[in-house]
Amino acid sequence: MVRTPAETPVVRRAPRASNVVLRGRSDEMMAALGKLRQTARAGHGQILLVTGDPGMGKTALANAILAEAASLRFCCLTASADAIGQLSPGAPLLIALRQGPEPLLSGADIAELVRLVDEPLLLLEAVSDRLETVAAAGPTLIMLDDLERADQLTRFLLRALPFRLASCPLVWLLIGRRTDDSVLTDLAVSTASQAAAEHLDLGPLSGQAVADMARDRIGSPLPDDAAELLARADGNPFLATQIIDSLLPAETPGAAPAPVPWQVAQALHRTLLSLSPLTVELVHVTAVFGQPCTLEDAQALVGASALDTAAALDDALDAGVLDRRDGKITFRYRLVRDSLYADLTEPARRALHRRCAERLESVGAESAVIAAHAREGIEPGQTGCAALVMQSAVDLAAATPGAAAELALVAFRALKPTDPPYLLLGEQCVRVLSVVQRCDDAVAVGDLILAHLDDGESVGRIELALARALWLAGRWESSSARCAAALARSDLTAAMRARLTALQALVESRLQGTATVRMQAERALAEAQRLDDREARVTALHALAEITRNGADHAGSLRYFRQLRAESQPVYFAQEIMALQHLDRYRDAGALLKQAWSESAGHPASVLPSLLYAQIWRDYNLGRLDDAEAGAMTLLTLARELGSRMCELEAASIMSMVALHRGRLDDARRELALDGNGPTAADEEHAPPLLLTRAWLTAAGGAPTAAVQLLSSLVQSAHAGTDAWPWKPGWLPIVAGIGLAADDTVFVKEVQSLAEYGAAKNPGVASFEGIAVHIQGLARRDGALLQRAVDVLAAGPRPLLLAAAREDLGNHLLGGPERAAGIAQLDKAWEAYRQAGATGPLQRVQQSLRRAGVRRADWVTAAPAHAVGWEALTETERTVARLIGAGQSNKRVAAHLGVSTNTVGTHARSIFAKLDVRSRAQLGNQYHDQITAV
């Protein structure tokens, strides 16, 4: 303990070592404090990144920032990433929310959040909501240290939360070492041009700064030998302070207790030689344990009596190697722990890790923490460790797919075919790799397992898992072949045969005609029901839903999807909503979407992107292009956070389509290109909307013949029923328009045939009937058919389909005696396009009217839209701005609008950028000024 001046009146008090270090970091300190004061004054978020190698003064700087924040009445939350338990998902952030004498969250709150660690999107929503509530009460600082060791879920949260909560008075103080794959590196890149971010990269101090530190600390010039020793510290503040402190008299107040010598490794070696074998073992096992431990933990780990363990601990404390904090044993200096850990031989380190895993398992620790040690201790034949690691992989598959895959492979590689759990753990490995989209690895592991199997049931289980992996990866031919090979065996159980048959039907729905596959799926369903096998029943229902939808029967697919939702709520919720939308039942779809978003906290995270996708298409088809674009931007962000390639491509396709509606071809190309990571030929084969978007873009760029060439094969094969793209109202009018522009009558007739088939399969659905009649009218240049298309579509819910029909009817009528009626139709089309923000076709209508000699005062010019200010806000953004300005949280705004909080966050970021505001308070003031002025 530091003594007071009253207790030592004759001894000069040296400045604290941390204060001395900070004098060498004055520029960094001033930058950090400036950000703090901006948040305290303006109420908007800031990001402070502090990086540097070990010993560079990161902790001293962070503690000074923390002290200043406390003086500014910030609520301060702190935590560090766990060195060994890197696989305890989200631990640093959750610990920060719970720490302190008055934690922000109760134990029950934390327990609720912990239950969501396997659902990263849900956890992100929950943490975001709680932090928004906390920040509403006053400025808050969250300090997280050692982030180079952060688990993947923590990285995921930190990549998203600072930007989601940018309008809240939150300062993110994020600290860690420089590493290529650190979340700090990602944030440094993504925030490089943002005024609300500061990256403090701490390097070695200059020789003069080190000399100034020594002079400030000691109070007199250094002797030559001491100066030479300091020079050998190479500007490392930590080593320099240890050398400087070793020069202070022992009784100097403020001197660091038991300083670590500058040559850490050599000094530790000398220290350990003076300790008893039990003490050395205690020090080493504590280094491997990697986190503060109790005396009971220490006793169990060294296998000694309580008395002997306590004596060994006293020796380690006296030697300055270990320390006791809050009743737990830890290291006085992290560098000491790191040096001791690195000095262990690999066999010794592995043995100690296994010992730690056994101890943690015995006290019921989290499987991820146990597996972190088991992974490091695993060796061939260590089946117990392999089981622990594999269980952690299963638990983490949804939250941290990359880590889960690596854990599964580590566990499997430790097994021998003769080990009893080889088949069970091997199957689990294949399933994990399948879920996290590591298909090639799954196949490699599965084939290796199959080489050691002979009985049909075991082979069937592995082949089923592999076929599912291939299905999810879009490798349908290989998946079907796997199913067929397994079904050819005569030694399968009835249940396994039913599962494989159902899966084969699902896969074949993408490969061959619907009639043959339907019979197979129906047989599989009947067998699954006879056996009461849920897995087979769900797969068969899924196959029938896909087959029916691909065959253009949306009412039939809706029935199957509703059965699926009853079987496995809520995985198929989004597909049910999409089926309702295809049937023009938008009111019903809207009610279900509202229900889905209100219940989203209880859904698996994997469901949320599909719900968002359904919401996007609802907005798009109802002419709400701004909302569709915001939803697609949100989906793109989520897809990248989750590593979902297909969701990323679908989001890019929708954003490109919106840009096409707005007549912005360069934007459409850029969105679809995804910074050079756009769709490949294989992507377009498995997801036709990607090819359709590229063809639309090609035609809009003046090459309709090239676009027809892109689409010919797709259109010709559409009747086979391997994909539902023709039966998603909206595509066929675009495709027909491309054919007309290319003057390809054969192509147009093929498209017309598809439209007529879709109408026949969906009787009474205005969109399908109207599209069919519309394309007939275009192909035949028949005004009566075009008028009927307008009448039919006017009874439907899709304004852009109706506007396109009005535009074509108007253009048809302009050249004849019904010119006035044609102008009226074009005026109505213009207004619909204006309301939707579809400036591309709107200007096309203006050109048609201009050629007919018509002028309108309210026509939109080709001048660029406002980029900033209130005029730049869309209608939805104005609504969001009004609600946020009135003090509503993102969650309340989302509930009001019936969208996800993710989408509200996307709108909010756009609003802040356009209005150049940085806090909700500033937004409220601007909104008040705006309505007052009006």
Secondary structure, 3 states (H helix, E strand, C coil): CCCCCCCCCCCCCCCCHHHHHHHCCHHHHHHHHHHHHHHHHHCCCEEEEEEECCCCCHHHHHHHHHHHHHHCCCEEEEEECCCCCCCCCCHHHHHHHHCCCCCCCCHHHHHHHHCCCCCHHHHHHHHHHHHHHHHHCCCEEEEEECHHHCCHHHHHHHHHHHHHCCCCCEEEEEEECCCCCCHHHHHHHHCCCCCCEEEEEECCCCHHHHHHHHHHHHCCCCCHHHHHHHHCCCCCHHHHHHHHHHCCCCCCCCCCCCCCCCCHHHHHHHHHHCCCHHHHHHHHHHHHHCCCECHHHHHHHHCCCHHHHHHHHHHHHHCCCEEEECCEEEECCHHHHHHHHHHCCHHHHHHHHHHHHHHHHHCCCCHHHHHHHHHHHCCCCCHHHHHHHHHHHHHHCCCCHHHHHHHHHHHHHCCCCCCCCHHHHHHHHHHHHHHCCCHHHHHHHHHHHHCCCCCHHHHHHHHHHHHHHHHHCCCHHHHHHHHHHHHCCCCCCHHHHHHHHHHHHHHHCCCCCHHHHHHHHHHHHHHHHHHCCHHHHHHHHHHHHHHHHHCCCHHHHHHHHHHHHHHHCCCCHHHHHHHHHHCCCHHHHHHHHHHHHHCHHHCCHHHHHHHHHHHHHHHHHCCCHHHHHHHHHHHHHHHHHHCCHHHHHHHHHHHHHHHHHCCCHHHHHHHHHHHHCCCCHHHHHHCHHHHHHHHHHHHHCCCHHHHHHHHHHHHHCHHHCCCCHHHCCCHHHHHHHHHHHCCCHHHHHHHHHHHHHHHHHCCCCHHHHHHHHHHHHHHHCCHHHHHHHHHHHHCCCCHHHHHHHHHHHHHHHHCCCCHHHHHHHHHHHHHHHHHHCCHHHHHHHHHHHHHCCCCCCCCCCCCCCCCCCHHHCCHHHHHHHHHHHCCCCHHHHHHHHCCCHHHHHHHHHHHHHHHCCCCHHHHHHHHHHHHHHC
